[in-house]
Amino acid sequence: MRARVARLAAGLLAACLAACSNPFAPEYEYDEQLYLSVDGQATVVVNSSLAALVALRGAAIDASYDTKEDRASIRRLFERGGCSVDSVSRFWARHGRRFVQVQVSTDDVRTLSKCALTSWSTYELAPKQGEANLLAFRQMAGPAAGKPDAAANWNGSELVAFKLHAPSRIQYQNVRNLQDGQPGDTERGNILTWEQRLADRLAGKTIDMQVEMDATSILYTTIWLFVGAFAAAVLMLVLIIWWTMRRGRLGILPGRT
C-alpha cells in the first residue's frame, strides 16, 4: 500500500510539473527523475521528446505518434523490455517536437538496469561501509542506445537531466554545475540534478552520480517530530489543568479572598 501511494504521489507530482512548467527553469529534451525510498523502492518518471527516446534509448517508435493507441504502443514496448509501467501520459508539443511522460516502478532500485527504459544505468544502494546510519547511492549512466535523427532539428543547446528525489537528509553529493563545473546544491530540500548536454549524452559521455544520505526517511523523522510536539502540547495542557485544580483545592483561585 505504501509503495502504491508513493508511486501515485510521484506520478501526480511529475505530471503537474510537466503541465505547469516554470518559465525560468531549464528546458530538458530528456529528463529522468528517480523517486527513491530508504528501503530501495523506486519510481522513475521520464519526460522526453519522442526523438530523444529513439536516439537515447533506441526505442522503436515514430516521432509523429499522437493518439491513444500510440500511447498504448509505447506502454507495450517498454513492458516487453522488462519494465513495470505505471503510466504513459498524453503527448504534448514543444519546439515542433512531440513529448511524452513514462512512469515505471520497482521494489528494488537495483533492478532498474533490467528495464529497457533505464537500462543504460547501473544502480547501487546499500549502507555505507562502517557507518550503518548512512545509505550510499550510486547511479552510473552509460552510453546512449540509439542513433540521432536528423529530422529532430536539434540545434546543440538541448539538455538532458537526471534528478534524484532523495528520501532523507543528504550528507554528501557530487553534483557539479554544468556551466562552471563548481559543486552544485540541492533544490527544494532533497532534489539533486545532474545535467548534461544532449550532444554529450549522444556521444556516450558517462555520468557518475553519488549520494550519501541518512538511513532514516525524512517522512518518519517528520512524523516523530510531529508526535513529539503533540505529546509536549498534551503534557503542557495536563500540567495547566493540574495546576489550576490544585490552586482551587488550596482556595487560592484568582479572584478569591
C-alpha positions in Angstrom: 0.0 0.0 0.0 2.7 2.5 1.0 4.6 1.7 -2.3 1.4 2.3 -4.4 0.8 5.6 -2.6 4.4 6.8 -3.1 4.2 5.9 -6.8 0.9 7.7 -7.2 2.3 10.7 -5.5 5.4 10.7 -7.7 3.3 10.4 -10.8 0.9 13.2 -9.8 3.8 15.5 -8.9 5.7 14.8 -12.1 2.6 15.3 -14.2 1.9 18.6 -12.5 5.5 19.7 -13.1 5.2 18.8 -16.7 1.9 20.5 -17.2 2.8 23.6 -15.1 6.3 24.3 -16.2 8.4 27.0 -14.6 9.2 29.6 -17.3 12.6 30.2 -15.5 13.6 26.6 -15.2 15.8 24.9 -17.8 14.0 23.0 -20.6 15.1 19.4 -21.0 14.9 17.4 -24.1 15.1 14.3 -21.8 14.8 14.2 -18.0 14.8 11.2 -15.8 13.5 11.6 -12.3 14.2 9.0 -9.7 11.9 9.0 -6.6 13.8 6.8 -4.1 12.8 5.2 -0.7 15.2 4.2 2.0 14.1 0.6 1.6 15.1 0.6 -2.1 11.6 1.0 -3.6 11.8 3.4 -6.5 9.7 5.2 -9.2 11.3 6.7 -12.3 9.4 9.3 -14.3 10.9 10.1 -17.7 9.8 13.2 -19.6 11.3 13.1 -23.1 10.8 14.1 -26.7 9.9 11.1 -28.9 13.0 11.9 -30.9 15.2 11.6 -27.8 13.6 8.3 -26.8 14.6 7.0 -30.2 18.1 8.4 -30.2 18.9 7.8 -26.5 17.0 4.7 -25.6 16.8 3.0 -29.1 13.0 2.9 -28.8 11.3 1.7 -31.9 8.7 4.4 -32.0 7.6 7.0 -34.5 8.3 10.7 -33.7 4.8 11.6 -35.1 2.9 9.5 -32.5 -0.1 11.3 -31.2 -3.1 9.0 -30.4 -4.2 6.9 -27.5 -3.3 3.8 -29.5 0.2 5.2 -29.9 0.5 5.7 -26.1 -0.6 2.0 -25.7 2.1 1.0 -28.2 4.8 2.8 -26.0 3.5 1.0 -22.9 3.7 -2.4 -24.6 7.2 -1.6 -25.9 8.6 -0.9 -22.5 6.7 -3.7 -20.8 8.2 -6.1 -23.3 11.5 -4.6 -22.4 11.2 -5.7 -18.8 9.7 -2.5 -17.3 6.8 -2.3 -14.8 5.0 0.6 -16.5 2.7 2.6 -14.3 1.5 5.1 -16.8 2.1 6.8 -20.2 0.9 10.4 -20.4 -0.8 12.2 -23.2 1.6 13.8 -25.8 2.5 17.4 -25.8 4.5 19.6 -28.1 7.5 21.9 -27.7 9.7 23.4 -30.4 7.9 21.4 -33.0 8.6 18.0 -31.3 6.2 15.7 -29.5 7.0 14.8 -25.9 5.6 12.1 -23.6 6.0 11.1 -19.9 6.6 7.4 -19.0 6.5 6.2 -15.4 7.9 2.9 -14.2 8.4 1.5 -10.7 10.2 -1.3 -8.9 10.5 -2.7 -5.4 14.3 -2.7 -5.7 16.1 0.2 -7.4 19.0 -2.1 -8.4 16.7 -3.9 -10.8 16.1 -0.8 -12.9 19.1 -1.8 -15.1 16.9 -4.7 -16.4 14.2 -2.2 -17.7 14.7 -1.1 -21.3 13.9 2.5 -20.4 16.5 2.8 -17.7 18.9 0.0 -18.7 21.7 2.4 -19.7 22.4 2.9 -15.9 23.6 0.7 -13.1 22.2 1.4 -9.6 23.7 0.7 -6.2 22.0 1.3 -2.8 23.5 -0.1 0.5 24.5 1.0 3.9 27.8 2.9 3.8 30.7 0.7 4.9 31.4 1.4 8.6 28.5 3.8 9.0 25.2 2.0 9.5 23.3 5.2 9.8 24.1 6.3 6.3 23.0 5.0 2.9 25.3 5.2 -0.1 23.6 5.5 -3.5 25.3 5.4 -6.9 23.9 5.6 -10.4 26.2 5.3 -13.4 24.6 6.4 -16.7 26.4 4.8 -19.6 26.2 5.4 -23.4 23.1 6.0 -25.4 21.4 3.0 -27.1 20.2 4.6 -30.4 21.2 7.0 -33.1 20.1 10.7 -33.5 17.6 11.5 -36.2 18.4 14.5 -38.4 14.7 15.3 -38.6 14.7 16.2 -34.9 16.2 19.6 -35.8 18.3 19.8 -32.7 20.5 22.9 -32.5 23.1 21.8 -30.0 21.7 23.7 -27.0 19.4 20.9 -25.8 19.9 19.5 -22.3 19.5 16.1 -20.6 18.9 15.8 -16.8 19.0 13.1 -14.2 17.2 14.1 -11.0 17.2 12.2 -7.7 14.4 12.9 -5.2 16.2 11.7 -2.1 14.1 10.2 0.8 16.3 11.6 3.7 18.8 14.2 4.6 21.7 14.4 2.2 25.2 14.3 3.7 27.2 14.1 0.5 26.7 14.5 -3.2 28.8 15.1 -6.3 26.6 17.3 -8.4 28.5 19.8 -10.5 27.1 22.9 -12.2 27.1 22.4 -16.0 28.4 25.9 -16.8 31.3 26.3 -14.4 31.9 22.8 -13.0 31.6 24.1 -9.4 29.8 22.0 -6.8 26.0 22.2 -7.0 23.4 22.4 -4.3 20.2 20.6 -3.5 16.9 22.0 -4.9 13.8 22.4 -2.7 15.3 20.4 0.1 16.2 17.0 -1.3 16.3 17.1 -5.1 19.6 16.7 -6.9 20.1 17.4 -10.6 22.9 16.2 -12.8 22.8 18.0 -16.2 24.5 17.1 -19.4 24.3 18.4 -22.9 22.3 16.2 -25.3 25.3 16.1 -27.6 27.5 14.7 -24.9 24.8 12.2 -23.9 24.6 11.1 -27.6 28.4 10.9 -27.7 28.4 8.4 -24.9 29.9 10.5 -22.0 29.0 8.8 -18.8 27.6 10.4 -15.6 28.6 9.1 -12.2 26.0 10.1 -9.6 27.0 9.6 -6.0 25.0 10.4 -2.9 25.2 9.6 0.8 22.1 10.1 2.9 20.6 9.3 6.3 19.2 5.8 6.6 16.0 7.2 8.2 13.4 8.7 5.9 12.6 12.4 6.3 8.9 11.3 6.4 9.5 9.2 9.5 11.6 12.0 11.1 8.8 14.5 10.4 6.2 12.1 11.9 8.2 11.7 15.1 8.8 15.4 15.4 5.0 15.9 15.0 4.3 13.2 17.6 6.8 14.7 19.9 5.3 18.2 19.6 1.8 16.9 20.1 2.8 14.9 23.2 4.5 18.1 24.6 1.4 20.1 24.0 -0.8 17.5 25.7 1.6 17.3 28.6 1.5 21.1 28.9 -2.3 21.1 28.9 -2.4 18.4 31.6 0.0 20.4 33.8 -2.1 23.6 33.4 -5.3 21.7 34.4 -3.4 20.1 37.3 -2.0 23.4 38.5 -5.5 25.1 38.2 -7.2 22.3 40.2 -4.5 22.4 42.9 -4.9 26.1 43.3 -8.6 25.6 43.6 -8.2 23.0 46.4 -6.0 25.4 48.2 -8.6 28.1 48.0 -6.3 30.5 46.0 -8.2 30.6 42.7 -7.9 34.0 41.1 -10.4 36.5 42.5 -10.9 34.7 45.8 -10.1 36.4 49.1 
